[in-house]
């Protein structure tokens, strides 16, 4: 028997070797021996040949509990809980008693698939049979509850166990860690240490994930010393978690020291953890050096490696590292992996819109599109003003029954807002309500914006009133809505209500407040908000706050004061601030300052059409035709074109788009004829009057 068993164990992953041994067993007549058959069954199961394992299982004349447990364990390890559950049910119907290993295997599958209802049924069976105090069943049970987010129930199971081993303690600690409960996680750790239970990698690795704040740096150093003291510093999972811990606590140098000191124990997770830490701390050069080094050391990058690096590339990085990485994943043949395609879409779609063609091309080539794929496409199109494309893509998603989440609803509602598609927006609102996403803060925020931009501020207010009001997102949206409708006083009243409700404010809140002040000309009040927002609310003024105050002063004709605000800023003004000041110059008619600011903008953004347009309008007011000619010649030389404005109208649930230079509408002739009729009627009316 022993030689055959050794042969089975040494078959590895070769199906032919297993089948050859299987034939030999049949030839010797030992297939009838349950022990031998179980070993062969285990060989097929371990190598995931479950169809053959089932056939062999059905042929075993004298099956025992081990036979059933082996088959259940195979399905669980293969990740098919439904099949494992079917075998368990059949086992019960055939009159076999479950044991600790049966419960352990099925509960492992239940926990991995978060099937709490099934877990509760197994728990009932464990209590009925009297296995709740069994260390193997008990550990599996508390692990299941912990993975399903029922950590209190997991703790109750732990308290019922007579002899808790390190597996039990570790499972409970991991459960508390998963819920972010630092107090109970470390309280259990101290109790475990005090009880004399052996601390191992399963103890330290989960706890290390709680160190994600610079305030915890000293505590992490102490914890690291304890890891070394207990001889776990060379375990790869502990090393990886320590690297992530130091990175999370803000010390990339300590993370690098741990990484460098573990040269013999590194795996691909170690390299990925170090790469992620470098990228998180904006050490891009070091990250790309590590990427090259890991391949020299013989480590093949995985999906996580590529997605981390690609996701770090935006704007100017796209033209060098980003496109190089894109070329590399094509060369390695992994560009069609959905997560990698998604990260490439996010990279190209997250830029200033010039790469949207790349995003669309990648999206079209993805064979298995997941929610991230659809959401990345929707978000990219929505952010860069391709609102009609978003609405068309939304229709495709509906026709293919693609599930919508709050990212998708937010992007579609934003596009409905951009083109003032009220009827379609109302339909999307109804769909969000039916799908249970209306209460999401981002969906609510975009509903407010959609109704506001469509001219129905009352519906925007209704969406706000039915929302969850403990965060700033919905408050900010409704304040912006009223400010843009010329009802700044209502927006400021809402700010006072927000203050009373103790909702957490952010920097966007004060952009909304300053915008409200600007739209109704409250110069003093707006300037006061800028001065007190840090001292009274703990929010430091940013560039956009200064831009709002400059706009406020410019609208009030106080150009000198606006110029002084620019000079008093604690940081160098950016393009947004200069554009705002240029707009103020245009309002106030200060052509000298406008020329100076315009030249600064043309130096920094020579291909931005808005600056040319603003200067041309200002020069035209003073009839400086020669200066306008110079600007237009420069635009022509640089290939800068004025982007025409678009208008949308929704008629009969169909969207119609127009711009000043386009004659492409299918009813262009009828539209022009109606315009001539209206013009003639207006001219005739003027003569009569």
C-alpha positions in Angstrom: 0.0 0.0 0.0 2.7 2.5 1.0 4.5 2.5 -2.4 1.2 3.3 -4.1 0.4 6.0 -1.7 3.9 7.6 -2.2 3.3 7.4 -6.0 0.0 9.2 -5.7 1.5 11.9 -3.5 4.4 12.4 -6.0 2.1 12.6 -9.1 2.1 16.4 -8.8 -0.1 18.1 -11.4 0.3 15.5 -14.1 -3.1 14.0 -14.9 -1.4 11.2 -16.9 0.6 10.1 -13.9 -2.5 10.0 -11.7 -4.4 8.0 -14.3 -1.5 5.6 -14.7 -1.5 5.0 -10.9 -5.3 4.6 -11.0 -4.9 1.9 -13.7 -2.3 0.1 -11.6 -4.6 0.1 -8.5 -7.4 -1.3 -10.6 -5.1 -4.0 -12.0 -3.9 -5.0 -8.5 -7.5 -5.1 -7.3 -6.8 -2.7 -4.5 -9.4 -0.1 -5.7 -11.9 -1.8 -3.4 -9.7 -0.8 -0.4 -11.3 2.5 1.0 -7.9 3.7 2.3 -6.3 3.4 -1.2 -9.3 4.8 -3.0 -9.3 7.8 -0.6 -5.6 8.5 -1.3 -6.3 8.4 -5.1 -9.3 10.6 -4.6 -7.2 13.1 -2.7 -4.7 13.1 -5.6 -7.4 14.1 -8.1 -8.8 16.7 -5.8 -5.5 18.3 -4.9 -4.8 18.7 -8.6 -8.3 20.1 -9.2 -9.4 17.2 -11.5 -12.8 17.3 -9.8 -14.8 15.7 -12.6 -12.7 12.6 -12.5 -12.7 12.8 -8.7 -16.5 12.7 -8.7 -16.5 9.7 -11.0 -14.0 7.8 -8.8 -16.0 8.8 -5.7 -19.2 7.3 -7.2 -17.2 4.0 -7.8 -15.9 3.6 -4.3 -18.0 0.8 -2.8 -17.3 1.5 0.9 -17.2 5.3 1.2 -16.3 6.7 4.7 -16.4 10.2 6.2 -12.9 10.8 4.8 -14.1 10.2 1.3 -16.9 12.8 1.7 -14.7 15.3 3.4 -12.0 15.0 0.7 -14.6 15.8 -2.0 -16.1 18.7 0.0 -12.7 20.1 0.6 -11.8 19.9 -3.1 -14.9 22.0 -4.2 -14.2 24.5 -1.4 -10.5 24.9 -2.5 -11.7 25.3 -6.1 -14.0 28.1 -5.0 -17.3 26.4 -5.9 -19.3 26.6 -2.7 -22.5 25.5 -4.4 -21.0 22.1 -5.4 -19.5 21.7 -1.9 -22.9 22.4 -0.4 -24.5 19.8 -2.7 -22.0 17.1 -1.6 -22.6 18.0 2.0 -26.4 17.6 1.5 -25.9 14.3 -0.2 -23.6 13.2 2.6 -26.4 13.9 5.1 -29.0 12.1 3.1 -26.8 9.0 2.8 -26.7 8.8 6.6 -23.1 9.8 7.2 -22.3 11.8 10.4 -20.4 15.1 10.0 -17.2 15.5 12.0 -14.9 18.5 12.8 -13.2 18.3 9.4 -16.5 18.3 7.6 -17.6 21.5 9.4 -14.1 23.0 9.0 -14.1 22.6 5.2 -17.6 23.8 4.5 -17.3 26.7 6.8 -14.1 27.8 5.1 -16.1 27.9 1.8 -19.0 29.7 3.4 -16.7 32.4 4.9 -14.8 32.9 1.7 -18.1 33.5 -0.2 -19.7 35.5 2.6 -22.7 33.1 2.7 -23.9 34.0 6.2 -27.3 32.2 5.8 -25.6 28.9 4.9 -23.2 29.5 7.8 -26.1 29.9 10.3 -27.5 26.5 9.1 -24.1 24.8 9.7 -23.8 26.5 13.1 -27.2 25.0 14.0 -26.0 21.6 12.9 -22.8 21.9 15.0 -24.8 22.8 18.1 -27.2 19.9 17.5 -24.4 17.4 17.1 -22.4 18.9 20.0 -19.3 20.0 18.2 -19.4 23.7 19.2 -16.6 23.1 21.7 -14.4 21.2 19.2 -11.4 23.4 18.5 -11.4 22.7 14.7 -15.1 23.3 14.2 -15.1 26.2 16.7 -12.2 27.9 14.9 -13.8 27.5 11.5 -17.1 28.8 12.9 -15.6 32.0 14.4 -13.5 32.5 11.2 -16.7 32.3 9.1 -18.5 34.8 11.3 -15.5 37.1 11.3 -15.3 37.0 7.5 -19.0 37.7 7.2 -18.6 40.8 9.3 -20.3 39.4 12.4 -17.4 39.8 14.8 -19.6 39.9 17.9 -20.9 36.4 17.0 -17.4 35.3 16.3 -16.4 36.4 19.8 -19.3 34.4 21.3 -18.1 31.3 19.5 -14.6 31.9 20.8 -15.9 32.2 24.4 -17.7 28.8 24.0 -14.5 27.0 23.0 -12.7 25.0 25.8 -9.2 25.0 24.3 -8.5 27.9 22.0 -5.3 27.5 19.8 -3.4 30.1 17.9 -5.7 29.6 14.9 -8.8 30.6 17.0 -7.1 33.7 18.4 -5.7 34.8 15.0 -9.2 34.4 13.3 -10.8 36.5 16.0 -8.1 39.2 15.9 -8.4 39.3 12.0 -12.1 39.8 12.4 -11.7 42.8 14.6 -8.9 44.1 12.3 -11.3 43.8 9.4 -13.8 46.1 11.1 -11.1 48.6 12.0 -11.5 48.0 15.8 -8.0 48.8 17.0 -8.9 48.6 20.7 -10.3 45.1 20.7 -7.7 43.9 18.2 -4.8 44.9 20.4 -6.7 43.9 23.6 -7.0 40.4 22.2 -3.3 40.4 21.1 -2.2 41.3 24.7 -4.6 38.6 26.1 -3.2 36.0 23.7 0.4 36.9 24.7 -0.5 36.8 28.4 -2.2 33.4 28.0 1.1 32.0 26.6 -0.4 31.2 23.2 2.3 31.2 20.5 2.4 34.4 18.4 3.0 33.6 14.7 2.7 35.3 11.3 -1.1 34.9 11.4 -1.1 37.1 14.5 1.2 39.8 13.5 0.3 40.3 9.8 -3.3 41.4 10.3 -2.4 43.8 13.2 0.3 45.5 11.0 -2.5 46.7 8.6 -3.8 48.9 11.4 -0.7 51.1 11.3 -1.8 53.6 8.6 -1.2 56.9 10.3 2.0 58.9 11.1 0.8 59.3 14.7 1.2 55.5 15.1 4.9 55.5 13.9 6.5 55.0 17.4 4.0 52.3 18.3 4.8 50.5 15.0 8.5 50.6 15.9 7.7 48.9 19.3 5.5 46.3 17.5 8.3 45.6 15.0 10.7 45.0 17.9 8.2 42.4 19.3 8.1 40.7 15.9 11.9 40.4 15.8 11.9 39.1 19.4 9.4 36.4 18.6 11.4 35.3 15.5 8.8 36.2 12.9 10.8 39.0 11.1 11.8 36.6 8.3 8.3 35.5 7.4 7.4 36.9 4.0 3.8 37.8 5.0 5.0 39.7 8.1 7.8 41.4 6.0 5.2 42.6 3.4 2.8 43.9 6.1 5.7 45.7 7.9 6.7 47.4 4.6 3.1 48.6 4.1 2.9 49.6 7.8 5.9 51.8 7.7 4.8 53.3 4.4 1.3 54.0 5.9 3.0 55.7 8.9 4.9 58.0 6.6 8.4 56.5 6.8 9.3 55.3 3.4 12.9 55.0 4.5 12.1 52.4 7.2 9.9 50.6 4.7 12.9 50.5 2.3 15.2 49.2 5.2 12.8 46.3 5.9 12.6 45.6 2.2 16.4 45.7 1.7 17.0 43.5 4.8 14.7 40.8 3.5 16.5 40.0 0.2 16.2 36.2 0.7 12.5 36.2 1.7 11.1 38.6 -0.8 8.2 37.6 -3.0 6.1 39.5 -5.6 3.9 40.9 -2.8 7.1 42.4 -1.2 8.0 44.2 -4.4 4.4 45.4 -4.9 4.2 46.7 -1.3 7.4 48.6 -1.8 6.3 50.0 -5.2 2.9 51.1 -3.7 4.7 52.8 -0.8 7.0 54.8 -3.2 4.1 55.9 -5.4 2.0 56.8 -2.3 4.8 59.1 -1.1 5.4 60.5 -4.6 8.8 58.7 -5.0 8.1 58.0 -8.7 11.8 57.7 -9.7 12.5 55.1 -7.0 9.3 53.2 -7.9 10.4 52.9 -11.6 13.9 51.9 -10.5 12.4 49.1 -8.3 10.2 48.0 -11.3 13.4 47.6 -13.4 15.3 45.9 -10.5 12.6 43.4 -9.7 12.7 42.1 -13.3 16.5 41.9 -13.3 16.1 39.8 -10.1 13.7 37.4 -11.9 10.4 38.6 -10.5 7.7 38.8 -13.2 5.4 41.8 -12.6 1.8 40.8 -12.0 -1.5 42.6 -12.6 -1.2 44.6 -9.3 2.3 45.8 -10.4 1.2 47.1 -13.7 -2.0 48.7 -12.4 -0.2 50.5 -9.6 2.4 52.0 -11.9 -0.1 52.9 -14.7 -2.5 54.5 -12.2 0.3 56.8 -11.0 0.7 58.4 -14.5 -1.3 61.5 -15.2 -0.9 64.6 -17.5 2.8 65.1 -18.4 3.7 61.6 -17.2 1.4 60.0 -19.8 3.7 60.9 -22.7 6.8 59.3 -21.1 6.3 56.6 -18.5 2.5 56.0 -19.2 2.8 55.3 -22.9 6.0 53.3 -22.2 4.1 51.1 -19.8 1.3 50.8 -22.3 3.8 49.5 -24.9 5.3 47.1 -22.3 1.9 45.5 -21.4 1.2 45.0 -25.1 4.7 43.4 -25.5 4.0 41.1 -22.6 0.6 40.2 -23.9 -1.3 41.3 -20.8 -3.0 44.4 -22.1 -6.3 42.5 -22.5 -6.4 41.7 -18.8 -9.5 43.6 -17.6 -7.8 45.3 -14.5 -4.9 46.5 -16.7 -7.2 47.8 -19.4 -9.2 49.6 -16.7 -6.1 51.3 -15.3 -5.0 52.4 -18.8 -8.5 53.8 -19.4 -8.3 55.7 -16.1 -4.8 57.0 -17.0 -5.8 58.4 -20.4 -9.3 59.5 -19.3 -7.9 61.3 -16.2 -5.8 63.7 -18.3 -7.0 66.9 -19.9 -9.1 65.2 -22.5 -6.7 65.0 -25.3 -6.3 61.2 -24.9 -10.0 60.3 -24.9 -9.6 58.6 -28.3 -7.1 56.1 -26.6 -9.6 55.5 -23.8 -12.4 54.7 -26.2 -10.1 52.4 -28.2 -9.0 50.4 -25.1 -12.6 50.2 -23.9 -13.8 48.8 -27.3 -11.1 46.1 -27.1 -11.9 44.8 -23.6 -13.5 41.4 -24.0 -14.8 41.0 -20.5 -16.0 44.4 -19.3 -16.6 44.8 -15.6 -18.3 47.6 -13.6 -14.9 49.4 -13.4 -14.6 49.4 -17.2 -18.0 50.9 -17.8 -17.6 53.4 -15.0 -14.2 54.5 -16.2 -15.6 55.1 -19.7 -18.6 57.0 -18.4 -16.5 59.1 -16.0 -13.9 60.0 -18.5 -16.4 61.1 -21.1 -18.4 63.0 -18.5 -15.4 64.9 -17.0 -14.3 66.1 -20.4 -17.6 67.3 -21.7 -18.6 64.4 -24.0 -22.1 64.4 -22.5 -23.9 63.1 -25.6 -21.5 60.1 -25.7 -22.2 59.4 -22.0 -25.9 59.3 -22.7 -25.5 57.0 -25.7 -23.3 54.7 -23.6 -25.9 54.7 -20.9 -28.5 53.5 -23.4 -26.2 50.7 -24.5 -25.7 49.7 -20.8 -29.5 49.6 -20.4 -30.0 47.5 -23.5 -27.3 45.0 -22.3 -28.7 44.9 -18.7 -25.4 46.1 -17.3 -25.8 46.8 -13.6 -25.5 50.4 -12.6 -23.8 51.5 -9.4 -23.4 55.0 -7.9 -20.4 55.8 -10.0 -22.4 55.2 -13.2 -25.5 57.1 -11.9 -23.3 60.1 -10.9 -21.6 60.3 -14.3 -24.9 60.0 -16.2 -26.7 62.6 -14.1 -23.7 65.0 -14.5 -24.1 64.7 -18.3 -27.8 65.2 -18.1 -27.0 68.4 -16.1 -24.4 69.6 -18.7 -26.9 69.4 -21.5 -30.0 70.3 -19.4 -31.7 67.0 -20.3 -34.5 67.3 -17.7 -36.7 64.5 -19.0 -33.9 62.0 -19.3 -32.5 63.1 -15.9 -35.9 62.4 -14.3 -35.9 58.9 -15.8 -32.4 58.3 -14.5 -33.6 59.6 -11.1 -36.4 57.0 -11.2 -34.0 54.3 -12.1 -31.6 55.3 -9.2 -34.6 55.3 -6.9 -35.6 51.8 -8.0 -32.0 50.6 -7.7 -31.6 51.9 -4.2 -28.8 54.4 -5.0 -30.8 57.7 -4.6 -29.6 58.0 -1.0 -25.9 57.9 -2.0 -24.3 61.2 -1.4 -22.7 61.5 -4.8 -25.9 60.5 -6.6 -27.9 63.0 -4.5 -25.3 65.7 -5.2 -25.6 65.1 -9.0 -29.4 65.1 -8.8 -29.2 68.5 -7.2 -26.9 69.8 -9.9 -29.0 68.2 -12.7 -32.3 69.8 -11.5 -30.6 73.1 -10.8 -29.0 73.4 -14.2 -32.3 72.3 -15.8 -34.0 75.3 -14.1 -36.0 73.4 -11.5 -34.4 74.6 -8.2 -37.5 73.3 -6.3 -36.8 69.7 -7.4 -33.1 70.3 -6.5 -34.2 71.3 -3.0 -36.5 68.3 -2.6 -33.6 66.0 -3.5 -31.5 67.8 -0.9 -34.2 67.6 1.8 -34.5 63.8 1.4 -30.7 63.2 1.6 -28.4 62.2 4.3 -27.1 65.6 5.6 -24.1 64.7 7.8 -21.4 65.2 5.1 -20.5 68.2 3.0 -21.1 66.9 -0.5 -24.9 67.5 -0.7 -24.7 70.8 1.3 -22.1 72.1 -1.1 -24.2 71.2 -4.1 -27.4 72.9 -2.9 -25.5 76.0 -1.9 -23.9 76.2 -5.4 -27.4 75.6 -6.9 -28.9 78.6 -5.1 -25.8 80.8 -5.8 -26.0 80.1 -9.5 -29.7 80.9 -9.5 -29.0 84.3 -8.1 -30.3 83.4 -4.7 -27.1 83.9 -2.7 -28.9 84.8 0.5 -30.6 81.4 0.5 -27.2 79.8 0.0 -25.8 81.7 3.0 -28.8 80.7 5.1 -28.1 77.1 4.1 -24.5 77.6 5.3 -25.8 78.7 8.7 -28.0 75.6 8.9 -25.0 73.5 8.0 -23.1 75.1 10.8 -25.9 74.4 13.2 -26.2 70.7 12.1 -22.5 70.1 12.9 -22.0 68.7 9.4 -18.3 68.5 8.5 -17.3 71.3 6.2 -14.5 71.2 3.6 -12.7 73.6 1.3 -15.5 73.2 -1.4 -18.0 74.5 1.2 -16.2 77.9 1.3 -15.9 78.0 -2.5 -19.8 77.7 -2.6 -20.1 80.5 0.1 -17.7 82.8 -1.7 -19.5 82.2 -5.0 -22.8 83.1 -3.3 -21.3 86.3 -2.0 -19.9 87.1 -5.4 -23.2 86.6 -7.3 -25.1 89.0 -5.0 -22.3 91.5 -4.5 -21.6 91.0 -0.7 -18.0 92.2 -0.9 -17.3 92.8 2.8 -18.9 89.5 3.8 -17.0 87.5 1.2 -13.7 89.1 2.1 -14.4 88.4 5.8 -15.1 84.7 5.1 -11.7 84.5 3.4 -10.0 86.0 6.4 -11.7 83.8 9.1 -12.1 80.4 7.4 -8.8 79.1 8.8 -9.1 80.6 12.3 -12.8 79.9 12.8 -13.3 76.7 10.8 -9.9 75.2 10.5 -9.8 75.2 6.7 -6.8 76.9 5.0 -7.6 79.1 2.0 -6.6 77.5 -1.3 -6.1 78.9 -4.7 -9.7 78.6 -5.6 -10.8 80.7 -2.6 -8.6 83.6 -3.6 -9.9 83.2 -7.2 -13.5 83.6 -5.9 -12.6 86.8 -3.9 -10.8 88.2 -6.9 -14.0 87.6 -9.0 -16.1 89.1 -6.2 -14.0 92.3 -6.2 -13.8 92.4 -10.0 -17.6 92.2 -10.3 -17.9 95.1 -7.8 -15.4 97.2 -9.9 -12.7 97.0 -7.2 -9.9 96.1 -9.5 -7.1 97.6 -7.4 -8.3 95.6 -4.4 -8.4 92.4 -6.5 -4.8 93.1 -7.6 -3.8 93.5 -4.0 -5.4 90.1 -3.1 -3.2 88.5 -5.8 -0.1 90.1 -4.4 -1.0 89.1 -0.8 -1.5 85.4 -1.6 0.8 83.0 0.4 1.7 81.1 -2.8 2.4 81.8 -6.4 -0.9 82.5 -8.4 -1.8 79.7 -10.9 -3.5 79.9 -14.3 -7.0 79.9 -12.6 -6.2 83.1 -10.6 -4.7 84.9 -13.6 -7.7 84.0 -15.7 -10.0 85.3 -13.0 -8.0 88.6 -12.8 -8.1 88.9 -16.6 -11.9 88.6 -16.5 -12.0 91.3 -13.8 -9.9 93.5 -16.1 -12.4 93.0 -18.9 -15.3 93.9 -16.6 -13.5 97.0 -15.4 -12.0 98.0 -18.8 -8.4 98.1 -17.6 -6.7 97.3 -20.8 -3.1 97.9 -19.5 -3.4 95.4 -16.7 -5.3 93.0 -19.0 -2.5 93.1 -21.5 0.1 92.3 -18.7 -2.0 89.4 -17.3 -2.8 88.2 -20.8 0.9 88.0 -21.8 1.6 86.0 -18.6 -1.2 83.5 -19.6 0.0 83.3 -23.2 3.5 82.4 -22.0 2.3 79.6 -19.7 -0.6 78.4 -21.9 0.1 79.4 -25.5 -2.6 77.0 -26.9 -5.5 78.0 -24.6 -8.1 79.7 -26.7 -9.9 81.5 -23.8 -7.1 84.0 -23.2 -7.1 85.0 -26.9 -10.9 85.4 -26.9 -11.0 87.6 -23.7 -8.2 89.9 -25.0 -9.9 90.2 -28.4 -13.1 91.2 -26.8 -11.4 93.8 -24.6 -9.3 95.2 -27.5 -12.5 95.3 -29.7 -14.2 97.5 -27.0 -11.4 100.1 -27.5 -11.3 99.5 -31.3 -7.7 98.3 -31.2 -8.0 96.4 -34.4 -4.2 96.1 -35.0 -3.8 94.3 -31.6 -6.7 92.0 -32.5 -5.0 91.3 -35.9 -1.7 90.3 -34.1 -3.6 88.0 -31.7 -5.5 86.3 -34.6 -2.3 85.9 -36.6 -0.6 84.3 -33.5 -3.6 81.9 -33.1 -3.3 80.9 -36.8 0.4 80.3 -36.5 0.0 78.1 -33.4 -3.1 76.3 -34.7 -5.3 77.6 -31.9 -9.0 77.7 -32.7 -11.9 79.2 -30.8 -14.0 76.3 -29.5 -17.6 77.1 -30.5 -20.2 77.2 -27.8 -22.9 74.4 -27.9 -26.5 74.5 -27.0 -28.8 71.6 -26.4 -32.6 71.2 -26.4 -34.7 68.2 -25.5 -37.8 67.7 -27.6 -39.9 64.6 -27.4 -37.3 62.8 -25.2 -34.7 63.3 -27.9 -31.6 65.4 -27.6 -30.7 68.1 -30.3 -27.3 69.8 -30.2 -26.4 73.0 -32.0 -23.4 75.2 -32.4 -22.9 78.5 -34.2 -20.8 77.2 -37.0 -22.7 73.9 -37.6 -25.3 73.2 -40.3 -25.3 69.4 -39.8 -28.7 69.1 -38.1 -31.1 67.0 -40.2 -33.8 69.7 -39.9 -31.4 72.6 -40.6 -33.5 74.0 -43.5 -36.7 74.1 -41.4 -34.9 75.7 -38.5 -33.4 78.5 -40.6 -36.8 79.1 -42.3 -38.4 79.5 -38.9 -35.6 81.8 -37.7 -36.2 84.0 -40.8 -39.9 84.1 -40.1 -39.3 85.1 -36.5 -36.8 87.7 -37.5 -39.2 89.2 -40.1 -42.0 89.3 -37.6 -39.8 91.0 -35.0 -38.7 93.6 -37.6 -42.3 94.3 -38.5 -43.4 94.7 -34.9 -40.5 97.2 -34.3 -41.8 99.3 -37.2 -45.3 99.3 -35.8 -44.1 100.3 -32.4 
